[in-house]
Amino acid sequence: KIPFFPFIFLKDFFGLILILCLYFLQTHFHVSSLSHPDNALEASALLTPLHIVPEWYFLCQYAMLKAVPNKNAGFIVLLTSIFALFYFGEIRNLTTFCLLNNNSFSISKSYFFLLVLTFLWIGAQFPQEKFLSYARILTLYYYFLLMCILF
């Protein structure tokens, strides 16, 4: 057995000191080699730069949010897309699971997967009109596929 106090306490204390030193270097000397260079630009409260995109796991929702011109409607689309996926993950009925494994729904599931990949690509692009129109069409198709898969 290894006694807790001298060995593990000193090991954890050394790890804490190491993390605090790295944090000190990051905050006071601006050593940000792991960060993207655009994150070091000075922020403007009135203007959001076009080149800023979220992380990859938020790109689908970001594409849907960019597609809707109204802010409130875009927020509702964003929330309903997340809640629909949450509902899709929380289905507990066995008959619904049997229906989802049916061959007729496998095409819908593969289209849904391709749709998510397309949303990832569109979400990473600049907000140009062609990408916004693609995102608007695919948002409608997203909800149509969700209704086909869920109901």
Backbone as a chain_set.jsonl record, in Angstrom:
{"seq": "KIPFFPFIFLKDFFGLILILCLYFLQTHFHVSSLSHPDNALEASALLTPLHIVPEWYFLCQYAMLKAVPNKNAGFIVLLTSIFALFYFGEIRNLTTFCLLNNNSFSISKSYFFLLVLTFLWIGAQFPQEKFLSYARILTLYYYFLLMCILF", "coords": {"N": [[0.838, -1.193, 0.0], [0.378, 2.264, -0.674], [0.994, 5.119, 1.17], [-1.343, 7.773, 1.593], [-0.941, 10.541, 2.216], [1.903, 11.646, 2.035], [2.83, 10.873, -0.593], [0.783, 10.855, -2.735], [-0.491, 13.275, -2.248], [1.615, 15.136, -2.64], [2.164, 14.6, -5.312], [-0.259, 15.366, -6.591], [-0.238, 18.039, -5.814], [2.032, 18.968, -7.152], [1.107, 18.68, -9.805], [-0.971, 20.571, -9.748], [0.502, 22.951, -9.345], [1.959, 22.967, -11.741], [-0.113, 23.277, -13.651], [-1.099, 25.77, -12.847], [1.175, 27.325, -13.396], [1.27, 27.114, -16.211], [-1.164, 28.346, -16.782], [-0.61, 30.909, -15.819], [1.441, 31.678, -17.619], [-0.073, 31.735, -19.969], [-2.021, 33.73, -19.457], [-0.578, 36.06, -18.723], [1.644, 36.407, -20.403], [0.718, 35.907, -22.893], [1.031, 33.479, -24.299], [-0.032, 31.558, -26.609], [0.028, 29.119, -28.211], [-1.5, 26.945, -28.888], [-3.869, 27.948, -29.713], [-6.062, 29.397, -32.194], [-4.87, 31.822, -34.511], [-6.626, 33.913, -35.163], [-8.144, 34.243, -32.943], [-6.775, 35.957, -31.328], [-7.218, 38.494, -32.147], [-8.417, 41.828, -31.638], [-11.557, 42.304, -30.165], [-14.675, 43.488, -31.412], [-17.501, 45.045, -30.206], [-19.665, 45.738, -31.698], [-19.634, 44.483, -34.149], [-19.588, 41.37, -35.663], [-17.097, 39.291, -36.819], [-16.859, 37.746, -40.087], [-15.375, 35.444, -40.468], [-15.409, 33.901, -38.208], [-16.294, 30.871, -36.821], [-18.215, 28.35, -35.137], [-17.281, 25.505, -33.041], [-16.87, 22.174, -34.441], [-18.987, 20.498, -33.71], [-21.128, 22.167, -33.354], [-21.733, 23.129, -35.842], [-23.866, 22.292, -37.487], [-26.209, 23.309, -36.257], [-25.473, 25.976, -36.364], [-25.48, 26.46, -39.105], [-28.21, 26.197, -39.611], [-29.113, 28.318, -38.088], [-27.956, 30.498, -39.401], [-29.394, 30.337, -41.739], [-31.967, 31.265, -41.359], [-33.497, 34.355, -41.609], [-34.766, 35.943, -39.647], [-34.173, 36.679, -36.262], [-35.524, 35.684, -33.963], [-37.088, 33.608, -35.04], [-35.022, 32.041, -36.019], [-33.834, 31.264, -33.635], [-35.885, 29.697, -32.571], [-35.979, 27.64, -34.494], [-33.433, 26.598, -34.054], [-33.655, 25.645, -31.372], [-35.777, 23.766, -31.656], [-34.613, 21.939, -33.407], [-32.621, 20.822, -31.813], [-34.158, 19.787, -29.676], [-35.69, 17.94, -31.092], [-33.778, 16.051, -31.83], [-33.065, 15.242, -29.273], [-35.478, 14.094, -28.462], [-35.553, 12.039, -30.302], [-33.468, 10.473, -29.371], [-34.474, 9.646, -26.96], [-36.505, 7.807, -27.272], [-38.37, 5.132, -26.15], [-40.092, 3.12, -26.788], [-40.691, -0.163, -27.839], [-41.882, -0.975, -30.231], [-41.485, 1.221, -31.83], [-38.721, 1.178, -32.015], [-38.459, -1.164, -33.499], [-39.643, -0.316, -35.862], [-37.832, 1.631, -36.657], [-35.648, 0.129, -37.378], [-36.471, -0.991, -39.68], [-36.291, -1.714, -43.202], [-37.287, 0.238, -44.939], [-36.983, 2.599, -43.588], [-34.265, 2.841, -43.431], [-33.214, 4.124, -45.625], [-34.108, 6.718, -45.184], [-32.685, 7.259, -42.858], [-30.06, 7.172, -43.832], [-30.124, 9.306, -45.643], [-30.541, 11.303, -43.778], [-28.119, 11.252, -42.395], [-26.367, 12.061, -44.457], [-27.419, 14.587, -44.797], [-26.745, 15.821, -42.379], [-23.945, 15.842, -42.637], [-23.752, 17.58, -44.812], [-24.786, 19.89, -43.665], [-22.738, 20.354, -41.821], [-20.681, 21.091, -43.545], [-21.781, 23.386, -44.787], [-22.138, 25.037, -42.582], [-19.536, 25.747, -41.968], [-18.799, 27.466, -43.951], [-18.443, 30.786, -45.424], [-21.0, 33.284, -44.885], [-22.494, 33.421, -47.569], [-24.786, 34.098, -50.28], [-25.464, 31.832, -51.842], [-24.812, 29.67, -50.171], [-26.486, 30.225, -48.04], [-29.003, 29.916, -49.223], [-28.894, 27.192, -49.876], [-28.778, 26.217, -47.267], [-31.277, 27.009, -46.297], [-33.04, 25.466, -47.83], [-32.162, 22.908, -47.085], [-32.724, 22.974, -44.369], [-35.508, 22.88, -44.279], [-35.767, 20.346, -45.441], [-34.488, 18.851, -43.498], [-36.293, 18.95, -41.321], [-38.421, 17.667, -42.547], [-37.342, 15.088, -42.964], [-36.921, 14.371, -40.286], [-39.565, 14.198, -39.402], [-40.408, 12.086, -40.995], [-38.818, 10.007, -40.035], [-39.354, 9.926, -37.272], [-42.15, 9.726, -37.005]], "CA": [[0.0, 0.0, 0.0], [1.073, 3.548, -0.705], [0.292, 6.06, 2.038], [-1.961, 8.853, 0.832], [-0.516, 11.917, 2.462], [3.105, 12.241, 1.455], [3.093, 10.608, -2.002], [-0.277, 11.299, -3.647], [-0.712, 14.695, -2.017], [2.675, 15.881, -3.313], [1.987, 14.411, -6.75], [-1.358, 16.243, -7.004], [0.196, 19.425, -5.597], [2.929, 19.277, -8.26], [0.251, 18.871, -10.977], [-1.653, 21.854, -9.594], [1.486, 24.012, -9.575], [2.254, 22.955, -13.169], [-1.261, 23.868, -14.346], [-1.119, 27.196, -12.521], [2.255, 27.973, -14.149], [0.829, 27.23, -17.598], [-2.206, 29.364, -16.796], [0.071, 32.189, -15.654], [2.084, 31.996, -18.892], [-1.118, 32.045, -20.95], [-2.725, 34.976, -19.167], [0.267, 37.235, -18.571], [2.6, 36.559, -21.491], [-0.017, 35.628, -24.131], [1.568, 32.316, -24.989], [-1.211, 30.804, -27.042], [0.426, 28.35, -29.382], [-2.547, 25.985, -29.22], [-5.052, 28.668, -30.132], [-6.087, 29.91, -33.564], [-4.382, 33.211, -34.486], [-7.733, 34.871, -35.245], [-8.693, 34.462, -31.605], [-5.995, 36.985, -30.658], [-7.609, 39.812, -32.651], [-9.229, 42.605, -30.709], [-12.971, 42.109, -30.442], [-15.531, 44.654, -31.542], [-18.82, 44.719, -29.661], [-20.712, 46.085, -32.656], [-19.492, 43.751, -35.401], [-19.081, 40.011, -35.574], [-16.373, 38.978, -38.064], [-17.454, 36.667, -40.873], [-14.553, 34.245, -40.47], [-15.554, 33.164, -36.96], [-17.247, 29.765, -36.857], [-18.144, 27.566, -33.891], [-16.637, 24.2, -33.119], [-17.477, 21.321, -35.455], [-20.224, 19.875, -33.261], [-22.199, 23.154, -33.429], [-21.854, 23.654, -37.191], [-25.203, 22.019, -38.038], [-27.134, 24.299, -35.714], [-25.043, 27.283, -36.843], [-25.972, 26.585, -40.478], [-29.653, 26.463, -39.527], [-29.282, 29.658, -37.53], [-27.635, 31.451, -40.462], [-30.348, 30.227, -42.841], [-33.205, 31.976, -41.052], [-33.142, 35.769, -41.477], [-35.312, 36.499, -38.421], [-33.425, 36.15, -35.119], [-36.391, 34.887, -33.098], [-37.427, 32.371, -35.744], [-33.811, 31.227, -36.046], [-33.668, 30.673, -32.309], [-36.885, 28.629, -32.446], [-35.491, 26.541, -35.329], [-32.289, 26.026, -33.344], [-34.136, 24.858, -30.227], [-36.558, 22.602, -32.081], [-33.717, 20.926, -33.979], [-31.96, 20.142, -30.695], [-35.15, 18.999, -28.949], [-36.087, 16.8, -31.918], [-32.748, 15.02, -31.675], [-33.197, 14.724, -27.916], [-36.639, 13.196, -28.475], [-35.15, 10.871, -31.078], [-32.617, 9.649, -28.525], [-35.177, 9.194, -25.769], [-37.61, 6.904, -27.6], [-38.227, 3.881, -25.407], [-41.099, 2.169, -27.21], [-40.064, -1.219, -28.627], [-42.419, -0.997, -31.591], [-40.823, 2.291, -32.577], [-37.381, 0.694, -32.34], [-38.584, -2.115, -34.599], [-39.91, 0.439, -37.08], [-36.626, 2.339, -37.069], [-34.729, -0.826, -37.987], [-37.079, -1.466, -40.909], [-35.497, -1.342, -44.372], [-37.793, 1.447, -45.579], [-36.462, 3.749, -42.858], [-32.808, 2.927, -43.541], [-32.928, 5.15, -46.626], [-34.291, 8.006, -44.519], [-31.571, 7.467, -41.934], [-28.853, 7.489, -44.597], [-30.305, 10.685, -46.102], [-30.36, 12.171, -42.619], [-26.677, 11.322, -42.155], [-25.808, 12.926, -45.497], [-27.889, 15.94, -44.517], [-25.924, 16.343, -41.283], [-22.627, 16.142, -43.2], [-23.885, 18.783, -45.629], [-24.906, 21.013, -42.733], [-21.399, 20.625, -41.282], [-19.927, 21.805, -44.561], [-22.366, 24.712, -44.981], [-21.904, 25.829, -41.387], [-18.154, 26.217, -41.935], [-18.568, 28.401, -45.05], [-18.832, 32.176, -45.214], [-22.439, 33.451, -45.135], [-22.806, 33.92, -48.9], [-26.181, 33.833, -50.625], [-25.684, 30.465, -52.316], [-24.805, 28.762, -49.024], [-27.693, 30.489, -47.253], [-30.16, 29.289, -49.886], [-28.756, 25.746, -49.635], [-29.103, 25.943, -45.863], [-32.729, 27.143, -46.131], [-33.672, 24.274, -48.412], [-31.806, 21.74, -46.273], [-33.413, 23.054, -43.081], [-36.847, 22.309, -44.512], [-35.593, 18.914, -45.669], [-34.129, 18.283, -42.194], [-37.518, 18.728, -40.552], [-39.215, 16.655, -43.245], [-36.77, 13.778, -42.641], [-37.198, 14.05, -38.893], [-40.953, 13.756, -39.298], [-40.51, 10.754, -41.611], [-38.158, 9.02, -39.189], [-39.963, 9.833, -35.937], [-43.585, 9.399, -36.967]], "C": [[0.877, 1.248, 0.0], [0.322, 4.495, 0.218], [-0.179, 7.282, 1.242], [-1.239, 10.169, 1.002], [0.796, 12.306, 1.793], [3.19, 12.054, -0.063], [2.026, 11.226, -2.914], [-0.566, 12.776, -3.465], [0.348, 15.537, -2.734], [2.578, 15.759, -4.83], [0.872, 15.307, -7.276], [-0.987, 17.712, -6.849], [1.144, 19.862, -6.713], [2.135, 19.498, -9.557], [-0.494, 20.191, -10.928], [-0.71, 23.019, -9.869], [1.832, 24.099, -11.064], [1.117, 23.604, -13.976], [-1.347, 25.362, -14.063], [-0.008, 27.952, -13.242], [1.874, 28.131, -15.618], [-0.266, 28.285, -17.748], [-1.604, 30.758, -16.67], [0.76, 32.615, -16.948], [1.054, 32.422, -19.938], [-1.721, 33.42, -20.698], [-1.821, 36.195, -19.164], [1.242, 37.464, -19.726], [2.002, 36.23, -22.848], [0.644, 34.526, -24.95], [0.374, 31.442, -25.364], [-0.893, 30.029, -28.306], [-0.641, 27.348, -29.798], [-3.808, 26.653, -29.749], [-4.931, 29.116, -31.584], [-5.649, 31.374, -33.542], [-5.497, 34.258, -34.555], [-8.365, 35.132, -33.889], [-7.944, 35.542, -30.841], [-6.344, 38.391, -31.137], [-8.489, 40.517, -31.63], [-10.698, 42.528, -31.116], [-13.691, 43.442, -30.535], [-16.929, 44.265, -31.079], [-19.937, 44.964, -30.664], [-20.687, 45.23, -33.914], [-18.924, 42.366, -35.126], [-18.355, 39.686, -36.873], [-16.985, 37.764, -38.765], [-16.669, 35.37, -40.768], [-14.688, 33.419, -39.197], [-16.639, 32.098, -37.123], [-17.139, 29.01, -35.54], [-17.375, 26.266, -34.097], [-17.443, 23.287, -34.034], [-18.815, 20.739, -35.011], [-21.379, 20.866, -33.198], [-22.439, 23.652, -34.846], [-23.223, 23.408, -37.809], [-26.204, 23.068, -37.552], [-26.757, 25.701, -36.179], [-25.502, 27.51, -38.282], [-27.465, 26.863, -40.491], [-29.912, 27.876, -39.022], [-28.971, 30.737, -38.567], [-28.7, 31.46, -41.548], [-31.607, 31.047, -42.605], [-32.873, 33.452, -40.834], [-33.652, 36.423, -40.192], [-34.607, 35.864, -37.221], [-34.287, 35.27, -34.229], [-36.773, 33.566, -33.758], [-36.212, 31.456, -35.838], [-33.549, 30.558, -34.716], [-34.662, 29.536, -32.09], [-36.479, 27.416, -33.28], [-34.33, 25.833, -34.65], [-32.749, 25.14, -32.189], [-34.913, 23.626, -30.65], [-35.681, 21.54, -32.72], [-33.02, 20.138, -32.872], [-32.952, 19.267, -29.936], [-35.645, 17.808, -29.76], [-35.053, 15.69, -31.828], [-32.766, 14.418, -30.273], [-34.36, 13.74, -27.835], [-36.307, 11.916, -29.227], [-34.281, 9.937, -30.25], [-33.333, 9.062, -27.323], [-36.357, 8.273, -26.055], [-37.376, 5.569, -26.897], [-39.217, 2.798, -25.853], [-40.46, 1.118, -28.122], [-40.604, -1.284, -30.041], [-41.785, 0.095, -32.439], [-39.397, 1.882, -32.931], [-37.43, -0.309, -33.484], [-38.851, -1.394, -35.913], [-38.657, 1.154, -37.572], [-35.616, 1.405, -37.721], [-35.304, -1.44, -39.252], [-36.271, -0.968, -42.108], [-35.997, -0.066, -45.032], [-37.287, 2.699, -44.872], [-34.941, 3.867, -42.95], [-32.402, 3.954, -44.591], [-33.063, 6.529, -46.005], [-33.148, 8.293, -43.558], [-30.283, 7.793, -42.679], [-28.946, 8.888, -45.186], [-30.1, 11.668, -44.962], [-28.876, 12.326, -42.291], [-25.992, 12.207, -43.189], [-26.214, 14.375, -45.293], [-27.067, 16.584, -43.403], [-24.522, 16.685, -41.787], [-22.667, 17.402, -44.064], [-24.035, 20.011, -44.76], [-23.554, 21.358, -42.102], [-20.58, 21.439, -42.276], [-20.451, 23.228, -44.744], [-22.111, 25.6, -43.779], [-20.504, 26.397, -41.32], [-17.857, 27.247, -43.02], [-18.929, 29.829, -44.637], [-20.315, 32.342, -45.529], [-22.716, 34.132, -46.475], [-24.215, 33.472, -49.264], [-26.407, 32.398, -51.087], [-25.696, 29.466, -51.155], [-26.031, 28.977, -48.144], [-28.919, 29.864, -47.901], [-30.097, 27.773, -49.763], [-29.187, 25.4, -48.206], [-30.601, 26.069, -45.623], [-33.45, 25.924, -46.672], [-33.401, 23.053, -47.543], [-32.431, 21.782, -44.886], [-34.83, 22.509, -43.204], [-36.762, 20.804, -44.703], [-35.232, 18.188, -44.373], [-35.389, 17.977, -41.38], [-38.418, 17.707, -41.222], [-38.677, 15.261, -42.937], [-36.991, 13.402, -41.188], [-38.629, 13.572, -38.704], [-41.131, 12.368, -39.905], [-39.901, 9.684, -40.701], [-38.915, 8.832, -37.873], [-41.408, 9.355, -35.975], [-43.919, 8.4, -38.022]], "O": [[1.957, 1.278, 0.589], [-0.888, 4.661, 0.061], [0.51, 7.753, 0.337], [-0.952, 10.846, 0.015], [0.79, 13.26, 1.015], [3.584, 12.985, -0.765], [2.352, 12.041, -3.777], [-0.86, 13.466, -4.44], [0.016, 16.54, -3.367], [2.876, 16.711, -5.552], [1.043, 15.949, -8.313], [-1.382, 18.541, -7.669], [1.071, 21.002, -7.173], [2.454, 20.406, -10.324], [-0.637, 20.862, -11.951], [-1.084, 23.972, -10.553], [1.983, 25.2, -11.593], [1.375, 24.394, -14.885], [-1.642, 26.141, -14.97], [-0.21, 29.093, -13.659], [2.131, 29.18, -16.209], [-0.288, 29.028, -18.729], [-2.046, 31.687, -17.346], [0.678, 33.78, -17.337], [1.287, 33.36, -20.7], [-1.911, 34.193, -21.637], [-2.256, 37.274, -19.566], [1.622, 38.603, -19.994], [2.707, 36.271, -23.857], [0.791, 34.651, -26.165], [-0.153, 30.692, -24.543], [-1.492, 30.268, -29.355], [-0.677, 26.941, -30.959], [-4.727, 25.964, -30.192], [-3.831, 29.201, -32.129], [-6.03, 32.104, -32.626], [-5.328, 35.372, -34.058], [-9.05, 36.138, -33.707], [-8.424, 36.003, -29.806], [-5.831, 39.373, -30.601], [-9.211, 39.881, -30.861], [-11.028, 42.673, -32.293], [-13.362, 44.396, -29.83], [-17.472, 43.254, -31.524], [-21.042, 44.449, -30.496], [-21.649, 45.256, -34.682], [-17.91, 42.217, -34.445], [-18.955, 39.798, -37.943], [-17.55, 36.877, -38.125], [-17.237, 34.295, -40.959], [-14.125, 32.327, -39.121], [-17.766, 32.402, -37.516], [-16.089, 29.026, -34.898], [-16.887, 25.978, -35.189], [-18.586, 23.6, -34.366], [-19.691, 20.508, -35.844], [-22.52, 20.447, -33.005], [-23.281, 24.528, -35.041], [-23.7, 24.236, -38.585], [-26.95, 23.641, -38.345], [-27.64, 26.537, -36.37], [-25.873, 28.627, -38.644], [-27.94, 27.672, -41.289], [-30.834, 28.548, -39.486], [-29.64, 31.769, -38.611], [-28.896, 32.478, -42.212], [-32.249, 31.479, -43.563], [-32.058, 33.778, -39.971], [-33.033, 37.364, -39.696], [-34.459, 34.643, -37.168], [-33.835, 34.216, -33.782], [-36.78, 32.523, -33.104], [-36.345, 30.236, -35.748], [-33.094, 29.415, -34.668], [-34.317, 28.52, -31.486], [-36.618, 26.281, -32.823], [-34.252, 24.605, -34.668], [-32.282, 24.009, -32.048], [-34.735, 22.553, -30.074], [-35.972, 20.351, -32.593], [-32.849, 18.924, -32.983], [-32.632, 18.131, -29.587], [-35.984, 16.772, -29.188], [-35.41, 14.515, -31.756], [-32.513, 13.226, -30.103], [-34.244, 12.683, -27.215], [-36.735, 10.831, -28.832], [-34.356, 8.72, -30.417], [-32.862, 8.092, -26.729], [-37.138, 7.987, -25.148], [-36.317, 4.958, -27.035], [-39.177, 1.678, -25.343], [-39.763, 1.47, -29.074], [-39.863, -1.616, -30.966], [-41.572, -0.092, -33.637], [-38.911, 2.197, -34.017], [-36.549, -0.314, -34.344], [-38.35, -1.803, -36.961], [-38.444, 1.27, -38.779], [-34.808, 1.848, -38.537], [-34.684, -2.325, -39.841], [-35.638, 0.085, -42.034], [-35.201, 0.653, -45.636], [-37.174, 3.754, -45.496], [-34.386, 4.901, -42.579], [-31.355, 4.588, -44.461], [-32.243, 7.412, -46.257], [-32.692, 9.431, -43.45], [-29.49, 8.608, -42.206], [-27.941, 9.598, -45.227], [-29.546, 12.748, -45.162], [-28.43, 13.42, -41.946], [-25.132, 13.015, -42.841], [-25.441, 15.287, -45.583], [-26.732, 17.766, -43.481], [-23.967, 17.715, -41.403], [-21.728, 18.198, -44.05], [-23.479, 21.064, -45.071], [-23.26, 22.532, -41.876], [-19.87, 22.368, -41.891], [-19.666, 24.171, -44.845], [-21.889, 26.801, -43.938], [-20.291, 27.427, -40.681], [-16.782, 27.846, -43.019], [-19.622, 30.051, -43.644], [-20.843, 31.609, -46.366], [-23.127, 35.292, -46.509], [-24.771, 32.574, -48.633], [-27.434, 31.803, -50.761], [-26.491, 28.527, -51.15], [-26.558, 28.026, -47.568], [-29.786, 29.337, -47.203], [-31.126, 27.127, -49.569], [-29.877, 24.406, -47.98], [-31.154, 25.313, -44.824], [-34.37, 25.408, -46.037], [-34.303, 22.254, -47.291], [-32.649, 20.732, -44.281], [-35.297, 21.769, -42.338], [-37.597, 20.065, -44.181], [-35.627, 17.039, -44.174], [-35.532, 16.888, -40.822], [-39.11, 16.953, -40.538], [-39.455, 14.344, -42.677], [-37.225, 12.232, -40.884], [-38.88, 12.645, -37.933], [-41.91, 11.561, -39.397], [-40.425, 8.574, -40.615], [-39.096, 7.704, -37.414], [-41.846, 8.648, -35.067], [-45.076, 7.999, -38.15]]}, "num_chains": 1, "name": "protein.A"}
